[in-house]
Amino acid sequence: MIKIIDRTLSCLDDYAIDNVSLKRLLALLLKISCDKLELSEKVYQAVKPLPPEGNYVLRINNLSDRDKYPEFNEFVCENFYIVGDQSVSTEIKIDHITEVDKLNHYSQLRKIRISGLDDAMLHDYETIFKKIKRNDQRNN
Protein backbone atom coordinates (compact mmCIF):
# COMPACT_ATOMS: atom_id res chain seq x y z
CA MET A 1 0.00 0.00 0.00
CA ILE A 2 1.27 3.45 -0.87
CA LYS A 3 0.73 6.23 1.66
CA ILE A 4 1.37 9.97 1.44
CA ILE A 5 3.46 11.27 4.35
CA ASP A 6 4.16 14.98 4.69
CA ARG A 7 7.81 15.49 5.70
CA THR A 8 7.76 19.26 6.23
CA LEU A 9 8.17 19.05 10.02
CA SER A 10 11.12 16.67 9.76
CA CYS A 11 13.11 19.06 7.54
CA LEU A 12 13.20 22.17 9.73
CA ASP A 13 15.96 21.36 12.22
CA ASP A 14 18.46 23.72 10.60
CA TYR A 15 16.12 26.72 10.74
CA ALA A 16 15.50 29.10 13.62
CA ILE A 17 11.73 28.81 13.95
CA ASP A 18 9.98 29.67 17.19
CA ASN A 19 7.74 27.11 18.90
CA VAL A 20 4.56 29.13 18.30
CA SER A 21 5.19 29.15 14.54
CA LEU A 22 5.96 25.43 14.57
CA LYS A 23 2.70 24.70 16.37
CA ARG A 24 0.79 26.87 13.90
CA LEU A 25 2.43 25.06 10.98
CA LEU A 26 1.50 21.72 12.56
CA ALA A 27 -2.13 22.85 12.87
CA LEU A 28 -2.17 23.88 9.21
CA LEU A 29 -0.58 20.61 8.08
CA LEU A 30 -3.27 18.67 9.93
CA LYS A 31 -5.82 20.32 7.64
CA ILE A 32 -4.27 19.00 4.42
CA SER A 33 -5.11 15.61 3.02
CA CYS A 34 -2.21 13.27 3.72
CA ASP A 35 -2.03 9.96 5.52
CA LYS A 36 0.59 10.94 8.11
CA LEU A 37 2.81 13.76 9.31
CA GLU A 38 6.49 13.13 9.94
CA LEU A 39 8.36 15.04 12.63
CA SER A 40 12.02 15.19 13.58
CA GLU A 41 12.98 14.60 17.19
CA LYS A 42 13.86 18.29 17.58
CA VAL A 43 10.54 19.55 16.19
CA TYR A 44 8.62 17.03 18.29
CA GLN A 45 10.25 18.40 21.44
CA ALA A 46 9.18 21.92 20.40
CA VAL A 47 5.53 21.13 19.61
CA LYS A 48 4.57 18.42 22.08
CA PRO A 49 2.05 17.41 23.15
CA LEU A 50 0.78 16.53 19.70
CA PRO A 51 -2.85 17.15 18.75
CA PRO A 52 -4.70 13.83 19.02
CA GLU A 53 -6.37 14.13 15.60
CA GLY A 54 -3.07 13.60 13.77
CA ASN A 55 -1.38 10.44 12.59
CA TYR A 56 2.37 10.83 13.20
CA VAL A 57 5.71 9.30 12.26
CA LEU A 58 8.92 10.21 14.09
CA ARG A 59 12.22 10.44 12.15
CA ILE A 60 15.02 8.99 14.23
CA ASN A 61 18.74 8.89 13.51
CA ASN A 62 19.45 5.62 15.26
CA LEU A 63 17.24 2.61 15.80
CA SER A 64 17.92 2.70 19.55
CA ASP A 65 16.32 6.19 19.70
CA ARG A 66 12.84 4.73 19.33
CA ASP A 67 12.96 3.51 22.93
CA LYS A 68 13.00 7.17 24.04
CA TYR A 69 9.58 7.75 22.44
CA PRO A 70 7.05 5.16 23.63
CA GLU A 71 4.25 7.55 22.63
CA PHE A 72 5.04 6.82 18.96
CA ASN A 73 4.28 3.53 17.27
CA GLU A 74 5.82 4.40 13.92
CA PHE A 75 9.29 5.61 12.98
CA VAL A 76 11.42 6.21 9.91
CA CYS A 77 15.16 5.67 9.88
CA GLU A 78 17.73 5.66 7.10
CA ASN A 79 19.76 2.50 6.58
CA PHE A 80 17.63 0.29 8.81
CA TYR A 81 17.52 -3.28 7.51
CA ILE A 82 15.86 -5.65 9.98
CA VAL A 83 13.30 -7.81 8.22
CA GLY A 84 9.85 -8.00 9.78
CA ASP A 85 9.91 -4.93 12.04
CA GLN A 86 6.60 -3.16 11.42
CA SER A 87 7.34 -0.10 13.56
CA VAL A 88 10.22 1.29 11.48
CA SER A 89 10.23 2.23 7.80
CA THR A 90 13.56 2.07 6.00
CA GLU A 91 14.25 5.16 3.95
CA ILE A 92 15.71 4.46 0.53
CA LYS A 93 17.12 7.35 -1.48
CA ILE A 94 16.54 7.19 -5.22
CA ASP A 95 18.36 10.03 -6.93
CA HIS A 96 17.26 9.30 -10.50
CA ILE A 97 14.43 7.44 -12.21
CA THR A 98 16.89 4.90 -13.57
CA GLU A 99 17.43 3.70 -9.98
CA VAL A 100 13.81 2.62 -9.39
CA ASP A 101 14.74 -0.98 -10.19
CA LYS A 102 17.01 -1.06 -7.13
CA LEU A 103 13.84 -1.35 -5.04
CA ASN A 104 13.93 -5.07 -5.90
CA HIS A 105 16.89 -5.37 -3.51
CA TYR A 106 14.63 -4.39 -0.62
CA SER A 107 11.77 -6.76 -1.33
CA GLN A 108 12.23 -8.59 1.99
CA LEU A 109 11.48 -5.42 3.97
CA ARG A 110 7.86 -4.87 4.99
CA LYS A 111 7.97 -1.07 5.08
CA ILE A 112 10.11 1.22 2.96
CA ARG A 113 10.08 4.93 2.31
CA ILE A 114 11.28 6.24 -1.02
CA SER A 115 12.85 9.69 -1.04
CA GLY A 116 14.22 11.55 -3.99
CA LEU A 117 12.77 10.94 -7.43
CA ASP A 118 12.95 14.69 -8.00
CA ASP A 119 13.22 14.10 -11.74
CA ALA A 120 10.18 11.81 -12.02
CA MET A 121 7.84 14.57 -13.12
CA LEU A 122 10.18 15.44 -15.99
CA HIS A 123 9.85 11.94 -17.45
CA ASP A 124 7.17 9.31 -17.87
CA TYR A 125 6.13 9.48 -14.21
CA GLU A 126 3.13 7.19 -14.72
CA THR A 127 5.43 4.34 -15.78
CA ILE A 128 7.78 5.07 -12.87
CA PHE A 129 4.95 4.97 -10.34
CA LYS A 130 3.61 1.76 -11.90
CA LYS A 131 7.04 0.15 -11.38
CA ILE A 132 7.02 1.24 -7.75
CA LYS A 133 3.49 -0.04 -7.27
CA ARG A 134 4.35 -3.43 -8.86
CA ASN A 135 7.23 -3.77 -6.43
CA ASP A 136 4.88 -2.94 -3.54
CA GLN A 137 2.31 -5.51 -4.67
CA ARG A 138 4.97 -8.25 -4.78
CA ASN A 139 5.64 -7.59 -1.09
CA ASN A 140 2.00 -7.94 0.01
Phi, psi and omega in degrees: 000137179260132179235150177262121180240123178279125184260004186310312185285355176259003183244015187252007186299330183271006182247145178272092180239130182288158184299324179297316179294322178296318179294323177293317178299317178301315179299320179292320180294329178294339181277343180277166184263090172221162184286323184210161173244131178260136178236150170277166178298320181296313179294320178302316179299327182282332187251353184293149004283149182282144175300136185292341183283354181270162174241115194242153174230136179253127176277124179240153180272330181228144181303325181293341180294338183295336179293340179283347187232069181294344179286349177257144175243005179217137183224162170229138184212134176288148174057042177251121188228047176260121183291136172094349179283115183275347185273344184236128173267137176273127178270128180242124181270124175241109186278339184212151183301335180291348181266001182302325181296341179291349175300333178302333180289346183249018186296339180280346180278140182281326183226122175233157174237131178257125174241160184098225183056032181300333183269000185300321183289346179272355183235201179278077186296331179296318178294320180298314180292328175295320177298316179296316181296319177300318178297320178296318182292330177293334183273351181258000000 
